[in-house]
């Protein structure tokens, strides 16, 4: 009965915002909501995180009305991880509640702010099943997977991020956009070994393996790292879009990528508003080399000579 309501409605588009804890999901939802509103798009934000009890944006649908992590932890004597898994299973068992809440917003664009527990998107099925049900309700969604950009400065962490992103893409089964968030902090924990496009396009990972081989701690795991790199490159699915939420140019590129992935087409009014927003910064035609622009803006220039770089390797 609940399914029949939404099957008869028109297509609705949106994003499910996922990623590890602290990767900037809630900040992204707030920034994207404001950006879309400036374009003239009606936006609804859905808080799907039962641990997020202080959302900084207007929230139309909040899972805390159904279940909260604190109540589950106290009532069932579970830890944070077990409690969050239970909350998602409870949501899956009460999809009628979600259907009723979403039915009130038939002509809006949706942002789903999801929990940050990684295993929810790599091998646990509750969130995946919720997304599948939304698809049956005529939602056309793109998974926006945020990871901290400063992991690029550490080859081992970057390979780990690639493995997590690939596993998430294969498990969630949605059109997928991987985003390097907090680009303004990309070199907070160290300099990049290569240009930014090496990381965004996930180029030949053997160069990263050479860096790892030079580290005594990772040298003994060289063959394991080689096999992980082979898996990532054999699938050849992972790439990244750089993002700084405070940069309109960056937000526009992410939005265009997401809309292309889920099939949303700009209306005439939105396109005119977008051109008006961007014309002051980059001109009305809005054509630029994104990676080069981000590289110049956020990544410090490499002052080393070629001989010094060879010595570093």
Long-range contacts (C-beta under 8 A, 24 or more apart in sequence): 2-95, 2-96, 2-99, 2-100, 3-99, 3-136, 3-137, 5-99, 5-103, 6-99, 6-102, 6-103, 6-136, 6-137, 6-138, 7-136, 7-137, 7-138, 9-106, 9-137, 9-138, 10-106, 10-107, 10-138, 11-138, 11-139, 11-140, 12-106, 12-107, 12-108, 12-109, 12-110, 12-138, 12-139, 12-140, 13-109, 13-110, 13-139, 13-140, 13-141, 13-259, 13-262, 13-263, 13-264, 14-109, 14-110, 14-111, 14-112, 14-139, 14-140, 14-141, 14-142, 14-262, 15-110, 15-111, 15-112, 15-141, 15-142, 15-143, 15-144, 15-258, 15-262, 16-48, 16-112, 16-114, 16-131, 16-141, 16-142, 16-143, 16-144, 16-174, 17-111, 17-112, 17-113, 17-114, 17-144, 17-146, 18-114, 18-121, 18-143, 18-144, 18-145, 18-146, 18-168, 18-172, 19-116, 19-145, 19-146, 19-147, 19-179, 19-181, 20-116, 20-118, 20-147, 20-148, 20-164, 21-116, 21-117, 22-116, 22-148, 23-116, 23-146, 23-147, 23-148, 23-181, 24-146, 24-148, 24-181, 24-182, 24-245, 25-113, 25-114, 25-116, 25-146, 26-52, 26-55, 26-56, 26-57, 26-113, 27-245, 28-144, 28-146, 28-179, 28-181, 28-243, 28-245, 29-57, 29-111, 29-113, 30-56, 30-57, 31-245, 31-246, 31-251, 32-111, 32-245, 32-251, 32-255, 33-57, 33-58, 33-111, 35-248, 35-251, 35-255, 36-109, 36-255, 38-273, 38-277, 39-270, 39-273, 39-274, 39-277, 40-267, 40-269, 40-270, 40-273, 41-109, 41-270, 42-107, 42-108, 42-109, 43-108, 43-109, 43-110, 43-111, 44-105, 44-108, 44-109, 44-110, 44-111, 45-110, 45-111, 45-113, 46-101, 46-102, 46-110, 46-111, 46-112, 46-113, 47-113, 48-91, 48-112, 48-113, 48-114, 48-115, 49-113, 49-114, 49-115, 49-116, 50-84, 50-87, 50-115, 51-80, 51-84, 51-115, 52-113, 52-115, 55-113, 60-101, 60-104, 60-105, 61-98, 61-101, 61-102, 63-87, 63-91, 66-90, 66-91, 66-94, 66-97, 67-91, 81-117, 81-119, 84-115, 84-117, 84-120, 85-117, 85-119, 85-120, 85-124, 85-126, 87-115, 88-115, 88-120, 88-124, 88-126, 88-127, 88-130, 89-126, 91-126, 91-130, 92-126, 92-129, 92-130, 95-130, 95-133, 98-130, 99-137, 102-137, 109-264, 110-139, 110-141, 112-141, 118-164, 121-145, 121-167, 121-168, 121-171, 121-172, 122-164, 122-167, 122-168, 122-171, 123-167, 123-171, 127-172, 128-171, 128-172, 128-173, 131-172, 131-173, 131-174, 132-173, 140-262, 140-263, 140-264, 141-174, 141-175, 141-262, 142-174, 142-175, 142-176, 142-177, 142-258, 142-261, 142-262, 143-168, 143-169, 143-172, 143-174, 143-175, 143-176, 143-177, 144-177, 144-179, 144-254, 144-258, 145-169, 145-176, 145-177, 145-178, 145-179, 146-179, 146-181, 146-243, 147-178, 147-179, 147-180, 147-181, 147-240, 148-180, 148-181, 148-182, 148-185, 149-180, 149-181, 149-182, 149-183, 149-185, 149-186, 149-242, 150-182, 150-185, 150-186, 150-187, 150-188, 150-189, 150-190, 152-180, 152-186, 152-192, 152-196, 152-199, 153-186, 153-187, 153-189, 153-190, 153-191, 153-192, 153-193, 154-189, 154-190, 155-193, 155-208, 155-209, 155-211, 155-212, 156-212, 156-215, 156-218, 156-225, 158-199, 158-208, 159-205, 159-208, 159-212, 159-225, 159-228, 159-229, 159-232, 162-202, 162-205, 162-228, 162-232, 162-238, 163-228, 163-231, 163-232, 165-238, 166-231, 166-232, 166-235, 166-237, 166-238, 169-237, 169-238, 170-235, 175-261, 175-262, 176-261, 177-241, 177-254, 177-257, 177-258, 177-261, 178-238, 178-239, 178-240, 178-241, 179-240, 179-241, 179-242, 179-243, 179-254, 180-240, 180-241, 180-242, 180-243, 181-243, 181-245, 182-243, 182-244, 183-242, 183-243, 183-244, 183-247, 183-250, 183-294, 183-297, 183-298, 184-244, 184-246, 184-298, 186-298, 186-299, 187-298, 187-299, 187-300, 191-300, 191-302, 192-299, 195-291, 195-295, 195-299, 196-242, 196-291, 196-294, 196-295, 196-299, 197-291, 197-292, 197-295, 199-240, 200-239, 200-240, 200-241, 200-242, 200-291, 201-239, 201-291, 202-232, 202-233, 202-238, 202-239, 202-240, 204-233, 205-229, 205-232, 205-233, 210-313, 211-313, 214-313, 242-290, 242-291, 242-294, 244-298, 247-297, 248-277, 248-278, 248-281, 249-278, 249-281, 249-282, 249-288, 249-293, 250-294, 252-277, 252-278, 252-286, 253-290
